[in-house]
Amino acid sequence: MQLFWHRRDLRTADNRGLARAADAGDAAGLFVIDDDVLTHAGPPRVRFMLDALAALRDRYRDAGSDLVVRRGDPSTALPAVAEALGADRVVWNREYSGLGRERDLAVASAVADAGVDTTAVHDAVHHEPGSITTNAGDPYAVFTYYWKKWRDREKADPAPEPGAEDLVGRDGLAAALGEDGTGSLPSLDALGIEAPEASVPPAGTTPARDRLDAFRDGPIFRYAEDRDYPAKGCTSRLSPDLKWGTIGVREVYAATEGALDEALERAGTAAADVDPDADDAPLPVESVREFQAQLAWREFYTQVLRYNPSVVSENYREYEHDIAWREDPEALAAWKDGRTGYPVVDAGMRQLRDEAFMHNRVRMIVASFLTKDLLLDWRHGYDWFREKLVDHDTANDTGGWQWAASTGTDAQPYFRIFNPMTQGERYDPDAEYVREYVPELRDAPTEAIHGWDDLSPSRRESVAPEYPAPIVDHAERREQALSMFEAARGED
């Protein structure tokens, strides 16, 4: 019998580790609620995790089995459950973060001490970190080169889903586990976690597939053209599913390849006749490729984290001197509350509060504003996103925040600084997104929203008396940001 340890792979379909365990013999699924992990998780993520676990348990039960649930140290829980079930082997999918790898080593040692074999399987990304490198064998620090190799590398098919005949029956699990049984899922309150302020999306493989199907049926063909416009709703909203593994990366990629075939058919051409680097590729083809590139970004940052675990708390890019970030608790609080007086920034921060999610273009805008307008350390923003996002992923969020702060791999050059007013006007031209999340501006003229920083105090008072004036002057802060980074670079 094989015991499979679920972590960030809360699904039974396209789960390579579970498929490996089921292929070798009757398999049982286990999830351990680790309090050490919960200390790093905000309420939206814990709520989504519990809902995803409930859906996973239902899938096991539909197959005549059950999900074993324990709470505590995995190094203690796994050997105990393996012994009770008489398991020959414990299988799991590899983690690539520093903390995840440390935990895996500790569990492997404890399970081995109990006389049970272990197997770690590659699953979370298409191409395991270290498999796509420079010609010299080093991990890439520039995405463009990584993407070209990623795009051309063959992708595995989705792993088969175990059937009832591949799993240990529910009665057998209950009998073997005795008094503890398979265990139950705790409430947020029992875990000491407050209910999230935000509305968390439905979790589980079925909702994930619904989101994938909805994206595959239309928005993916407009993705290249519309993805940067938050009011157009052209993103997949699959990020929580990929973070928690409620859907497999191979299943998602297979859906994009199906969309690509459809796009090529629409264009009346064959895949071999389309240059993926050409500027004149048909828009639907370009759009599918652009979304696939976003999947590659996820794997690029996973590789960065795997080989540079310190990026969670330290700058990836070294400057000659420390960056002289400011300390300004009031400005940080205004940013968190969506009360900066910059409409698109405030809309993004309020979307985060309301939905535990933020559109990707807006994530870049609010991150640039924090680091280049407020001149605050990117780690403040990373910590807030970690607390509030349902899709927080250590690799992606450290990568994104360090990109915006000009401290990461392939980062935004320090001298390219987003103007939050220009960004709002460009990507939300009719102010639909702003009006949705900033009710004080719902009745304001579009030109007043996009020119809020230039309005006189009396004009602001007449247009939207409850909305604040800008807390900083962008032009002044831009010059200060340039000086701050030039000093860090050792320039006179």
C-alpha positions in Angstrom: 0.0 0.0 0.0 1.2 3.5 -0.8 0.5 6.7 1.2 0.3 9.9 -0.8 1.0 13.2 1.0 -1.0 16.1 -0.5 0.4 19.7 0.0 0.0 22.2 -2.8 -1.7 19.6 -5.1 -5.2 19.4 -3.8 -6.6 17.3 -6.7 -6.8 13.7 -7.8 -6.6 14.4 -11.6 -3.3 15.2 -13.3 -1.4 14.6 -10.1 1.8 12.8 -10.9 2.7 11.8 -7.4 -0.8 10.4 -6.7 -0.8 8.6 -10.0 2.7 7.1 -9.2 1.4 5.9 -5.8 -1.8 4.5 -7.3 0.1 2.7 -10.0 2.3 0.9 -7.5 -0.6 -0.4 -5.4 -3.6 0.7 -3.4 -3.1 4.3 -2.5 -4.4 6.5 0.4 -4.4 10.3 0.4 -3.3 12.3 3.4 -3.2 16.0 4.2 -1.4 17.3 7.3 -2.5 20.7 8.6 0.9 22.1 9.7 0.7 25.0 12.2 4.2 26.2 11.1 2.9 26.7 7.6 -0.3 28.4 8.8 1.8 31.1 10.5 2.7 32.3 7.0 -0.8 32.1 5.5 -3.4 34.9 5.6 -7.1 34.2 6.1 -8.1 34.2 2.4 -5.6 31.5 1.6 -6.6 29.4 4.6 -10.2 29.7 3.7 -9.5 28.6 0.1 -7.3 25.8 1.3 -10.0 24.4 3.6 -12.6 24.7 0.9 -10.3 22.9 -1.6 -9.6 20.2 1.0 -13.4 19.7 1.4 -13.7 19.3 -2.4 -10.7 16.9 -2.5 -12.3 14.8 0.3 -15.5 14.6 -1.7 -13.6 13.4 -4.8 -12.0 10.6 -2.7 -15.3 9.7 -1.2 -17.0 9.6 -4.7 -14.3 7.0 -5.6 -15.1 4.9 -2.5 -12.1 6.1 -0.5 -11.5 9.1 1.8 -8.9 11.7 2.6 -7.0 11.2 5.8 -6.6 14.5 7.7 -4.2 15.2 10.5 -3.0 18.3 12.3 0.5 18.7 13.6 4.1 18.2 12.5 4.3 16.2 9.3 7.5 14.5 10.6 5.4 12.9 13.3 2.1 12.5 11.5 3.3 10.8 8.3 5.2 7.9 10.0 2.3 7.3 12.4 -0.3 7.1 9.6 2.1 5.0 7.4 2.5 2.6 10.3 -1.2 2.4 11.0 -2.0 1.7 7.4 0.9 -0.7 6.9 2.2 1.5 4.0 5.2 0.3 2.1 6.0 3.8 0.7 5.1 7.4 1.2 5.0 9.5 -2.0 4.7 13.3 -2.4 5.3 15.9 -5.0 8.4 18.0 -4.6 8.5 21.5 -3.2 11.0 24.1 -4.5 11.0 26.8 -1.8 13.7 26.8 0.9 11.2 26.1 3.7 9.4 23.4 1.6 12.6 21.6 0.9 13.7 21.7 4.5 10.3 20.2 5.5 10.6 17.5 2.9 14.1 16.5 4.1 12.8 16.3 7.7 9.8 14.2 6.7 11.9 11.9 4.5 14.3 11.3 7.4 11.5 10.6 9.9 9.7 8.2 7.5 12.9 6.4 6.7 13.6 6.0 10.5 10.2 4.3 10.7 11.3 1.7 8.0 9.2 3.1 5.2 10.4 4.0 1.8 9.8 7.5 0.3 9.5 8.8 -3.3 9.4 12.5 -4.3 7.9 13.2 -7.7 8.2 16.2 -10.0 4.7 17.7 -10.5 4.2 21.4 -9.7 5.7 22.8 -12.9 6.3 21.5 -16.4 10.0 21.7 -16.3 11.8 21.0 -13.1 14.1 23.8 -11.8 17.6 23.2 -13.2 16.4 21.5 -16.4 16.3 24.8 -18.5 19.6 26.6 -18.2 22.1 28.7 -20.1 24.6 27.0 -22.3 27.0 27.2 -19.4 24.6 25.3 -17.2 23.5 28.2 -15.0 19.9 29.1 -14.1 18.6 31.9 -16.3 18.2 35.4 -14.8 16.6 36.8 -18.0 13.1 35.6 -18.8 13.2 36.0 -22.6 15.9 33.4 -23.1 14.2 31.0 -20.6 10.9 31.4 -22.4 12.2 30.4 -25.8 13.6 27.2 -24.4 10.5 26.6 -22.3 8.2 27.1 -25.2 10.1 24.7 -27.4 10.5 22.0 -24.8 8.1 19.0 -25.0 5.4 19.0 -22.4 4.1 15.9 -20.6 0.5 14.9 -21.0 -1.9 15.2 -17.9 -1.3 12.3 -15.5 -4.2 9.8 -15.2 -6.7 10.1 -12.4 -6.8 7.0 -10.1 -10.0 5.1 -10.1 -11.8 3.4 -7.3 -9.8 0.2 -7.9 -6.6 2.2 -7.3 -7.5 3.5 -3.9 -7.9 2.1 -0.4 -11.6 1.8 0.4 -13.1 4.0 3.0 -14.0 1.2 5.3 -10.5 -0.2 5.2 -9.1 3.2 6.1 -11.4 3.6 9.0 -10.6 0.1 10.3 -6.9 0.6 10.0 -6.8 4.0 11.6 -8.9 3.1 14.6 -10.1 5.7 17.0 -8.7 8.7 15.1 -10.3 7.5 11.8 -9.7 9.5 8.7 -10.1 12.8 10.7 -12.2 15.8 10.0 -11.5 19.2 8.6 -11.2 22.0 11.2 -13.0 25.3 11.0 -11.1 28.6 10.6 -12.0 29.4 14.3 -10.5 26.0 15.4 -7.3 27.0 13.6 -7.2 30.4 15.3 -7.7 32.1 12.0 -10.1 35.1 11.5 -12.7 34.9 8.8 -11.3 36.7 5.7 -12.6 40.2 5.0 -12.7 39.3 1.3 -15.0 37.1 -0.8 -12.9 34.0 -1.6 -13.7 32.2 -4.9 -15.0 28.7 -4.9 -12.3 26.1 -4.5 -11.7 22.6 -5.9 -11.1 21.0 -9.2 -14.7 21.5 -10.6 -14.6 25.3 -10.1 -11.1 25.4 -11.4 -12.2 23.6 -14.6 -15.1 26.0 -14.9 -12.7 28.9 -14.8 -10.4 27.3 -17.3 -13.3 26.4 -19.7 -14.7 30.0 -19.5 -11.3 31.4 -20.3 -10.6 28.8 -23.0 -14.0 29.6 -24.7 -13.2 33.2 -25.5 -10.9 35.5 -23.5 -7.8 33.5 -24.3 -8.2 34.6 -28.0 -8.2 38.3 -26.9 -5.5 37.9 -24.2 -2.6 39.7 -25.9 -4.8 42.6 -26.8 -6.9 43.0 -23.6 -5.0 41.4 -20.7 -3.6 44.7 -19.4 -7.1 46.3 -19.1 -8.6 45.4 -15.8 -12.2 46.3 -16.7 -12.2 43.9 -19.7 -12.1 40.8 -17.6 -9.7 39.0 -19.9 -7.6 37.1 -17.4 -8.0 33.5 -16.5 -8.5 33.9 -12.7 -6.7 30.5 -12.4 -3.9 31.8 -10.1 -5.4 30.5 -6.8 -6.0 27.1 -8.6 -2.4 26.9 -9.7 -1.1 28.1 -6.3 -3.0 25.4 -4.5 -2.9 22.8 -7.3 -6.7 22.3 -7.5 -5.9 21.9 -11.2 -2.8 20.5 -12.8 -0.4 22.5 -14.9 -0.5 19.9 -17.7 -4.3 20.0 -17.9 -4.1 23.8 -18.2 -1.4 23.7 -20.8 -3.3 21.0 -22.8 -6.3 23.4 -22.9 -4.1 26.2 -24.3 -2.8 23.8 -26.9 -6.4 23.0 -27.9 -7.0 26.8 -28.1 -3.9 27.2 -30.2 -5.1 24.6 -32.7 -8.4 26.4 -32.9 -6.7 29.7 -33.4 -4.5 28.3 -36.2 -7.6 26.8 -37.8 -9.3 30.2 -37.7 -6.3 31.7 -39.4 -6.3 29.0 -42.0 -2.7 27.9 -41.4 -0.7 25.2 -39.8 1.5 25.3 -36.7 4.6 24.7 -38.7 3.9 27.8 -40.8 3.6 30.2 -37.9 6.8 31.8 -36.6 6.1 32.2 -32.8 8.5 35.1 -32.7 7.0 36.9 -35.7 5.3 40.3 -35.2 2.6 39.5 -37.7 1.3 36.3 -36.1 -2.5 36.2 -36.2 -3.9 37.8 -33.0 -5.6 34.7 -31.6 -2.4 32.8 -32.1 -0.4 35.6 -30.4 -2.9 35.7 -27.6 -2.6 32.0 -26.8 1.2 32.2 -26.9 1.1 35.2 -24.6 -0.9 33.3 -22.0 1.5 30.4 -22.3 4.3 32.8 -21.6 2.5 33.7 -18.3 2.7 30.0 -17.4 6.4 30.1 -18.2 6.9 33.2 -16.0 5.5 31.1 -13.1 8.1 28.4 -13.7 10.9 31.0 -14.3 10.3 32.4 -10.8 10.0 29.0 -9.3 13.5 28.3 -10.7 14.8 31.6 -9.3 13.5 30.8 -5.9 14.9 27.2 -6.0 18.4 28.4 -6.6 18.1 31.7 -4.6 16.0 31.0 -1.5 17.1 34.3 0.1 15.0 36.3 -2.4 12.1 36.0 0.0 13.8 38.6 2.3 16.8 39.9 0.4 17.4 41.8 -2.8 18.4 39.5 -5.7 20.3 42.4 -7.4 23.1 43.8 -5.5 23.8 47.5 -5.4 27.1 49.1 -4.2 25.2 50.6 -1.2 22.0 49.9 0.6 18.9 51.4 -0.9 17.8 54.2 1.4 14.1 53.2 1.7 12.0 55.6 3.7 10.0 54.8 6.8 6.6 56.3 6.7 3.9 54.4 8.6 1.2 56.8 7.6 1.9 56.5 3.9 2.1 52.8 4.2 -1.3 52.7 5.9 -2.8 54.9 3.2 -1.5 52.6 0.6 -3.0 49.5 2.3 -6.3 51.2 2.8 -6.6 52.5 -0.8 -6.5 56.1 0.3 -3.5 57.5 -1.6 -5.5 59.9 -3.8 -4.3 58.1 -6.9 -7.4 56.5 -8.3 -6.1 53.4 -10.0 -3.8 52.6 -7.1 -6.7 52.9 -4.6 -8.9 50.8 -6.9 -6.3 48.0 -6.9 -5.8 48.1 -3.1 -9.6 48.0 -2.5 -10.0 45.1 -5.0 -7.4 43.3 -3.0 -9.4 44.0 0.2 -12.7 43.0 -1.3 -11.7 40.0 -3.4 -8.3 38.8 -2.1 -7.2 39.3 -5.7 -5.8 42.1 -7.9 -5.5 42.3 -11.6 -1.9 41.8 -12.7 -1.4 45.2 -14.5 -2.7 46.9 -11.4 -0.3 44.8 -9.2 2.5 46.3 -11.1 1.1 49.8 -10.7 0.6 49.6 -6.9 4.0 48.0 -6.5 5.7 50.7 -8.4 3.8 53.3 -6.4 4.9 51.8 -3.1 8.5 51.6 -4.1 9.0 54.5 -6.4 6.5 57.1 -5.2 6.3 56.3 -1.5 9.9 55.1 -1.5 9.0 52.3 0.8 10.8 48.9 1.0 9.2 46.3 -1.3 9.1 43.9 1.6 6.3 45.9 3.1 4.3 45.3 0.0 5.2 41.6 -0.2 4.1 41.1 3.4 0.8 42.8 2.7 0.1 40.7 -0.4 1.1 37.5 1.5 -1.5 38.4 4.1 -4.3 39.4 1.7 -4.0 37.5 -1.6 -5.8 34.2 -2.0 -3.3 33.3 -4.7 -0.1 34.4 -2.9 2.8 32.3 -4.2 6.2 32.9 -2.7 8.1 32.5 -6.0 5.7 34.7 -8.1 5.2 37.4 -5.5 8.9 37.8 -4.6 9.6 37.9 -8.3 6.9 40.5 -9.0 7.8 42.7 -6.1 11.5 42.7 -6.8 10.8 43.4 -10.5 8.8 46.5 -9.5 11.4 47.6 -7.0 14.3 47.2 -9.5 16.0 44.7 -7.2 15.2 41.4 -8.9 16.0 39.3 -11.9 15.2 40.8 -15.3 13.9 43.7 -13.3 12.3 47.0 -14.3 15.3 49.4 -14.7 15.3 51.8 -11.8 14.9 54.8 -14.1 11.7 53.6 -15.6 9.1 54.7 -13.2 5.4 54.2 -13.7 3.3 57.4 -13.6 0.2 56.2 -11.7 -2.1 58.8 -13.4 -0.8 57.9 -16.9 -1.1 54.2 -16.2 -4.7 54.7 -15.0 -5.7 56.6 -18.1 -4.0 54.2 -20.5 -5.3 50.9 -19.0 -8.6 52.1 -17.6 -9.5 54.9 -20.1 -13.2 55.1 -19.2 -12.4 54.7 -15.5 -14.7 51.6 -15.3 -12.3 49.8 -13.0 -11.8 52.8 -10.7 -15.5 53.4 -10.4 -16.2 49.7 -9.6 -13.9 49.8 -6.5 -13.8 53.5 -5.5 -17.4 54.5 -4.9 -16.4 58.0 -4.0 -15.5 58.5 -7.6 -18.5 56.7 -9.1 -20.2 59.9 -10.2 -17.1 61.8 -11.1 -16.4 62.8 -14.7 -13.7 60.6 -16.3 -11.5 63.5 -17.0 -11.6 64.5 -13.4 -10.6 61.0 -12.3 -7.7 60.9 -14.7 -6.6 64.4 -13.8 -7.2 64.2 -10.1 -3.7 65.2 -9.2 -4.0 68.4 -11.2 -7.4 69.5 -9.9 -7.6 72.4 -7.5 -8.7 71.7 -3.9 -12.0 73.4 -4.6 -12.6 71.4 -7.7 -11.9 68.1 -5.9 -14.3 69.2 -3.1 -17.0 69.8 -5.7 -16.4 66.5 -7.6 -15.8 64.0 -4.9 -15.6 65.5 -1.4 -14.9 62.2 0.3 -12.0 61.1 -1.8 -8.5 62.3 -0.7 -6.1 64.5 -2.4 -2.9 62.8 -3.6 -0.6 62.1 -0.6 2.6 62.7 -2.6 3.5 64.6 -5.7 4.5 62.1 -8.3 7.0 64.3 -10.2 8.8 65.2 -7.0 8.9 61.6 -5.8 10.2 60.4 -9.2 13.2 62.7 -8.9 13.8 61.4 -5.3 13.5 57.8 -6.5 16.1 58.4 -9.2 18.5 60.0 -6.7 17.9 57.2 -4.2 18.8 54.5 -6.7 21.8 56.5 -8.1 23.1 56.8 -4.6 22.7 53.0 -4.1 24.6 52.5 -7.4 27.4 54.7 -6.1 26.9 57.4 -8.7 27.6 61.0 -7.8 
